[in-house]
Amino acid sequence: MATPTYQPRATPSSDGWRNPPIGGAPAGGGPRLSHEPRPDERQAAPTGPRPQPGFGLRGPRRSPHVLTAESLASLTLPVAEDGVIVGIDPQNRPAVLSLLRPGPLEVVLVGSMWLAQVLALRTVATGARVAVETARPPAWAQMAQAAGGGQQCVSVHDVRQIAPQGPSVSSPVLVVRDMGARPPRNQLAPSPWQTTLTVLPFLGPRSPQMMSRADLVCLQRLSPEETEVVTRTMRLPAQIGQVLPTLSDNAMLWCTRDSHEFVMTQPTDAETQLLGQPRRMD
């Protein structure tokens, strides 16, 4: 049997990546490898650095985009407001409310349970939990079952039966207190990432004090007598007070002592199917 002959390994005189042709390269330069360009392609190729064969395709013939460390501070990323979309403003733009914040937030709503439930549903949609302390649990039961797609996102508690909710940055909480015009004192201490929404169907004896302590007040349609109290307590302009008794069922005024904004809530089909049409009284 003849002894097999193997192609010699690469030698120091070779380029280190492929073996030289057997018998040495002929004077004409030897055979062309399949991945190397033809002689006419070499001549027609543009001047400049040539690609190394076998290393893939060349990228764009452009200079790399490089920023210096000093210029990084000038880069900006536009980010819109985040929060709960409570409706649209008079300019037909989305009205976004930052309802969950790193610090405790007190909100007073003088209006209907319908509006409170819409706000609760939209807060759940942002990934937060909702705990309802109410004197009418059956009225919140259907909404609590429908929220969260089967997950326990909304819990309903009887009056004075609510426990600390343990809010955190990864699990913020909206506490809804729905106990009439004279709600008892809140048993939950203020906590970061916990917002308390107190629902008042109409103004009671303690309502002006509650509104003056609140960080934010939401007002649906009021009677002329209630409008006088609210205008004085929240320091609203006279022309704003004249509008409050004429608001429609889905319109409201969000205000502090320094600012105010009219908003119209447009319920979605799912919200209308679950909660019904907008209304001022329940």
Buried (B, 14 or more C-beta within 10 A) or exposed (E): EEEEEEEEEEEEEEEEEEEBEEEEEEEEEEEEEEEEBEEEEEEEEEEEEEEEEEEEEEEEEEEEEEEEEEEEEEEEEEEEEEBBBBBBBEEEEEBBBEBBBEEBBBBBBBBBBBBBBBBBBBBBEBEBBBBBBBEBBEBBBEBBEBBBEEEEBBBBBEBEEBEEBEBEEEEBBBBBBBBBBEBEEBEBEEBEBBBBBBBBBEBBEEBBEBBEEBBBBBBBBBEEEBBEBBBEBBEBEEEBBEBBEEBEBBBBBBBEEEEBBBBBBEBEEEBEEBBEEBBBEB
